[in-house]
Amino acid sequence: VQLQASGGGLVQAGGSLRLSCQASGHTFSIGAIAWFRQVPGKEREFVSAIRWSDSAPRYADSVYGRATISRDRVKSTAYLQLNSLKPEDTAVYYCTSTTTRPITGNLHRVELYDYWGQGTLVTVSS
């Protein structure tokens, strides 16, 4: 599976962005797609994930209530809508997929994910 992330950019605090993760290749094998983010010098942090079969979502506490994840199976694309952005949301956002079928409680586990996209930079100015 190949993943292409897009939609990042520069936005003012309080603004919104929609990130997209386009999958190609063996998309039939996707069990879930997740978004992680990383700031230089820090560990990669879970943001949100969606189980491909039934769209079950999971969100990190840091974005809960401000983020909505969705997917379009026909387009093999996952979306992450981020609202009320804060400067601390500034990071490179990576999408990733797994061929496993995680339970909702495990969707945040980075070790489950096999394929990674190249990342898209989100910068939130204060």
Backbone as CSV, one residue per row, in Angstrom:
resi,resn,N_x,N_y,N_z,CA_x,CA_y,CA_z,C_x,C_y,C_z
1,VAL,0.852,-1.190,0.000,0.000,0.000,0.000,0.891,1.245,0.000
2,GLN,0.576,2.161,-0.871,1.282,3.446,-0.885,0.303,4.518,-0.407
3,LEU,0.832,5.444,0.373,0.002,6.481,0.972,0.537,7.855,0.606
4,GLN,-0.358,8.735,0.229,0.000,10.096,-0.136,-0.803,11.055,0.725
5,ALA,-0.124,11.762,1.614,-0.794,12.730,2.479,-0.759,14.111,1.841
6,SER,-1.813,14.861,2.033,-1.876,16.219,1.511,-2.827,17.048,2.355
7,GLY,-2.827,18.350,2.109,-3.782,19.230,2.773,-3.189,20.107,3.851
8,GLY,-1.916,19.909,4.166,-1.303,20.753,5.179,-1.107,22.166,4.670
9,GLY,-0.704,23.033,5.563,-0.458,24.411,5.180,-0.329,25.300,6.389
10,LEU,-0.308,26.589,6.123,-0.213,27.602,7.164,-1.605,28.151,7.447
11,VAL,-1.982,28.140,8.707,-3.305,28.625,9.089,-3.194,29.372,10.412
12,GLN,-4.056,30.328,10.611,-4.069,31.068,11.870,-4.768,30.249,12.948
13,ALA,-4.409,30.517,14.171,-5.064,29.855,15.300,-6.571,30.078,15.202
14,GLY,-7.311,29.012,15.459,-8.758,29.060,15.334,-9.272,28.617,13.985
15,GLY,-8.369,28.473,13.037,-8.746,28.062,11.693,-8.903,26.563,11.560
16,SER,-9.134,26.140,10.329,-9.387,24.731,10.043,-8.573,24.265,8.840
17,LEU,-8.336,22.969,8.823,-7.691,22.320,7.681,-8.307,20.948,7.514
18,ARG,-8.300,20.469,6.287,-8.688,19.083,6.047,-7.526,18.368,5.390
19,LEU,-7.019,17.362,6.065,-5.937,16.553,5.537,-6.532,15.348,4.811
20,SER,-5.856,14.955,3.754,-6.283,13.788,2.987,-5.158,12.772,2.941
21,CYS,-5.535,11.508,2.923,-4.576,10.412,2.796,-5.089,9.493,1.703
22,GLN,-4.457,9.581,0.550,-4.856,8.785,-0.610,-4.054,7.493,-0.624
23,ALA,-4.743,6.376,-0.607,-4.080,5.073,-0.652,-4.131,4.512,-2.060
24,SER,-3.094,3.777,-2.412,-3.050,3.096,-3.706,-2.353,1.754,-3.516
25,GLY,-2.444,0.933,-4.523,-1.871,-0.406,-4.407,-2.907,-1.384,-3.895
26,HIS,-2.505,-2.210,-2.959,-3.400,-3.247,-2.419,-4.343,-2.666,-1.362
27,THR,-5.206,-1.784,-1.798,-6.085,-1.092,-0.848,-7.109,-2.029,-0.220
28,PHE,-7.343,-3.173,-0.847,-8.280,-4.137,-0.270,-7.774,-4.667,1.064
29,SER,-6.472,-4.522,1.299,-5.884,-5.073,2.517,-5.904,-4.097,3.696
30,ILE,-6.396,-2.895,3.478,-6.388,-1.888,4.546,-7.352,-2.297,5.660
31,GLY,-6.825,-2.325,6.874,-7.652,-2.594,8.037,-8.022,-1.313,8.773
32,ALA,-7.086,-0.369,8.758,-7.320,0.921,9.395,-6.305,1.913,8.839
33,ILE,-6.670,3.160,8.907,-5.740,4.256,8.584,-5.693,5.192,9.774
34,ALA,-4.499,5.630,10.082,-4.308,6.521,11.230,-3.494,7.735,10.824
35,TRP,-3.615,8.752,11.637,-2.788,9.950,11.526,-1.951,10.054,12.797
36,PHE,-0.673,10.264,12.590,0.248,10.597,13.672,0.885,11.927,13.316
37,ARG,1.406,12.601,14.294,2.106,13.851,14.031,3.419,13.879,14.807
38,GLN,4.342,14.664,14.293,5.656,14.731,14.920,6.240,16.121,14.807
39,VAL,6.781,16.561,15.915,7.520,17.810,15.999,8.989,17.440,16.145
40,PRO,9.895,18.160,15.513,11.325,17.840,15.639,11.756,17.715,17.088
41,GLY,12.459,16.625,17.377,12.958,16.416,18.723,11.990,15.701,19.643
42,LYS,10.785,15.409,19.138,9.781,14.717,19.949,9.356,13.431,19.256
43,GLU,8.766,12.544,20.051,8.275,11.289,19.493,7.024,11.514,18.653
44,ARG,6.829,10.589,17.739,5.621,10.651,16.927,4.406,10.419,17.831
45,GLU,3.366,11.213,17.625,2.206,11.220,18.520,0.951,10.822,17.749
46,PHE,0.175,9.939,18.330,-1.090,9.542,17.718,-2.073,10.704,17.718
47,VAL,-2.793,10.862,16.603,-3.800,11.905,16.478,-5.200,11.301,16.341
48,SER,-5.360,10.424,15.355,-6.675,9.849,15.093,-6.523,8.643,14.183
49,ALA,-7.533,7.779,14.216,-7.526,6.603,13.351,-8.945,6.205,13.017
50,ILE,-9.084,5.481,11.934,-10.402,5.004,11.520,-10.273,3.572,11.017
51,ARG,-11.147,2.732,11.513,-11.175,1.354,11.042,-11.888,1.322,9.706
52,TRP,-11.265,0.652,8.756,-11.734,0.760,7.378,-13.088,0.088,7.156
53,SER,-13.342,-0.995,7.849,-14.558,-1.771,7.585,-15.823,-1.041,8.019
54,ASP,-15.782,-0.366,9.159,-17.010,0.213,9.703,-16.867,1.674,10.114
55,SER,-15.755,2.301,9.741,-15.493,3.722,10.054,-15.411,4.016,11.544
56,ALA,-15.185,3.024,12.364,-15.050,3.292,13.793,-13.853,4.204,14.022
57,PRO,-14.052,5.310,14.713,-12.965,6.267,14.899,-12.329,6.173,16.284
58,ARG,-11.147,6.729,16.364,-10.519,6.944,17.664,-9.754,8.254,17.569
59,TYR,-9.769,9.013,18.672,-9.114,10.311,18.714,-8.211,10.415,19.930
60,ALA,-7.115,11.128,19.752,-6.289,11.469,20.899,-7.007,12.533,21.718
61,ASP,-6.736,12.549,22.997,-7.353,13.561,23.863,-7.032,14.970,23.390
62,SER,-5.849,15.136,22.809,-5.391,16.472,22.405,-6.224,17.079,21.279
63,VAL,-6.922,16.236,20.511,-7.727,16.752,19.394,-9.208,16.399,19.542
64,TYR,-9.548,15.701,20.608,-10.939,15.268,20.783,-11.870,16.467,20.804
65,GLY,-12.931,16.392,19.986,-13.878,17.498,19.887,-13.493,18.526,18.841
66,ARG,-12.270,18.468,18.350,-11.803,19.406,17.314,-11.502,18.701,16.002
67,ALA,-11.468,17.383,16.024,-11.092,16.610,14.837,-12.209,15.644,14.460
68,THR,-12.333,15.425,13.169,-13.259,14.412,12.652,-12.541,13.634,11.572
69,ILE,-12.502,12.322,11.748,-11.879,11.465,10.749,-12.970,10.744,9.973
70,SER,-12.736,10.576,8.687,-13.705,9.898,7.835,-12.954,9.186,6.726
71,ARG,-13.677,8.365,5.990,-13.025,7.677,4.876,-14.018,7.467,3.745
72,ASP,-13.465,7.406,2.546,-14.234,7.126,1.343,-13.620,5.867,0.745
73,ARG,-14.307,4.763,0.867,-13.743,3.495,0.407,-13.608,3.455,-1.102
74,VAL,-14.512,4.096,-1.803,-14.442,4.101,-3.267,-13.174,4.818,-3.726
75,LYS,-12.857,5.919,-3.060,-11.672,6.700,-3.422,-10.427,6.236,-2.673
76,SER,-10.587,5.266,-1.785,-9.458,4.779,-0.976,-8.741,5.936,-0.285
77,THR,-9.532,6.815,0.280,-8.986,8.026,0.881,-9.565,8.223,2.279
78,ALA,-8.693,8.594,3.180,-9.107,8.974,4.524,-8.910,10.473,4.677
79,TYR,-9.790,11.073,5.462,-9.747,12.515,5.676,-9.665,12.811,7.169
80,LEU,-8.953,13.862,7.488,-8.907,14.336,8.871,-9.227,15.825,8.867
81,GLN,-10.398,16.151,9.371,-10.810,17.544,9.491,-10.354,18.061,10.850
82,LEU,-9.575,19.107,10.852,-9.075,19.705,12.082,-9.638,21.111,12.211
83,ASN,-10.342,21.348,13.297,-10.953,22.656,13.553,-10.349,23.285,14.806
84,SER,-10.609,24.559,14.974,-10.131,25.292,16.160,-8.649,25.009,16.400
85,LEU,-7.878,25.132,15.338,-6.460,24.792,15.426,-5.725,25.690,16.398
86,LYS,-4.744,25.091,17.065,-3.926,25.797,18.053,-2.465,25.747,17.608
87,PRO,-1.666,26.682,18.074,-0.235,26.637,17.718,0.420,25.302,18.077
88,GLU,-0.046,24.669,19.141,0.544,23.380,19.529,0.159,22.241,18.598
89,ASP,-0.717,22.497,17.648,-1.030,21.497,16.626,-0.002,21.508,15.496
90,THR,0.902,22.473,15.527,1.931,22.551,14.498,2.809,21.309,14.524
91,ALA,2.923,20.649,13.379,3.677,19.401,13.282,3.630,18.909,11.842
92,VAL,4.433,17.910,11.572,4.280,17.150,10.335,3.294,16.021,10.626
93,TYR,2.275,15.941,9.833,1.233,14.929,10.002,1.464,13.799,9.002
94,TYR,1.548,12.596,9.533,1.776,11.407,8.718,0.529,10.531,8.744
95,CYS,0.173,9.998,7.582,-0.861,8.971,7.579,-0.196,7.615,7.422
96,THR,-0.844,6.624,7.969,-0.294,5.284,8.002,-1.426,4.276,7.949
97,SER,-1.129,3.095,7.471,-2.171,2.076,7.380,-1.669,0.755,7.949
98,THR,-2.630,-0.066,8.318,-2.332,-1.399,8.800,-3.174,-2.409,8.055
99,THR,-2.631,-3.600,7.877,-3.387,-4.684,7.263,-4.120,-5.499,8.320
100,THR,-3.887,-5.190,9.588,-4.605,-5.891,10.648,-5.989,-5.290,10.800
101,ARG,-6.798,-5.903,11.632,-8.167,-5.422,11.890,-8.276,-5.078,13.365
102,PRO,-7.735,-3.929,13.775,-7.670,-3.628,15.208,-9.040,-3.391,15.825
103,ILE,-9.150,-3.739,17.089,-10.312,-3.284,17.838,-10.139,-1.795,18.085
104,THR,-11.216,-1.128,18.359,-11.161,0.332,18.512,-10.137,0.734,19.555
105,GLY,-10.063,-0.045,20.615,-9.156,0.285,21.704,-7.689,0.217,21.330
106,ASN,-7.368,-0.400,20.208,-5.969,-0.537,19.780,-5.604,0.350,18.602
107,LEU,-6.531,1.129,18.110,-6.273,1.909,16.899,-5.134,2.909,17.066
108,HIS,-4.772,3.250,18.289,-3.736,4.251,18.530,-2.331,3.651,18.578
109,ARG,-2.215,2.340,18.517,-0.938,1.681,18.734,-0.072,1.757,17.494
110,VAL,0.995,2.509,17.555,1.852,2.750,16.396,2.462,1.455,15.859
111,GLU,2.683,0.488,16.729,3.341,-0.744,16.278,2.465,-1.576,15.344
112,LEU,1.184,-1.261,15.261,0.292,-1.993,14.369,0.412,-1.559,12.914
113,TYR,0.968,-0.390,12.690,0.913,0.211,11.355,2.130,-0.146,10.523
114,ASP,1.847,-0.505,9.257,2.880,-1.049,8.378,3.410,-0.054,7.351
115,TYR,2.527,0.733,6.815,2.881,1.597,5.697,2.687,3.051,6.094
116,TRP,3.633,3.883,5.670,3.617,5.297,6.044,3.715,6.177,4.808
117,GLY,2.960,7.265,4.827,3.085,8.276,3.799,4.220,9.221,4.129
118,GLN,4.397,10.241,3.284,5.563,11.115,3.408,5.356,12.260,4.383
119,GLY,4.137,12.513,4.808,3.876,13.583,5.756,3.484,14.884,5.077
120,THR,2.674,15.636,5.778,2.282,16.959,5.318,2.387,17.920,6.499
121,LEU,2.980,19.086,6.254,3.273,20.027,7.330,2.069,20.913,7.624
122,VAL,1.706,20.961,8.884,0.672,21.876,9.368,1.339,22.888,10.284
123,THR,1.170,24.154,9.959,1.733,25.226,10.772,0.600,26.141,11.204
124,VAL,0.460,26.312,12.504,-0.602,27.152,13.054,0.057,28.359,13.716
125,SER,-0.255,29.513,13.208,0.325,30.739,13.754,-0.590,31.332,14.820
126,SER,0.024,31.949,15.802,-0.766,32.540,16.904,-1.170,33.971,16.599
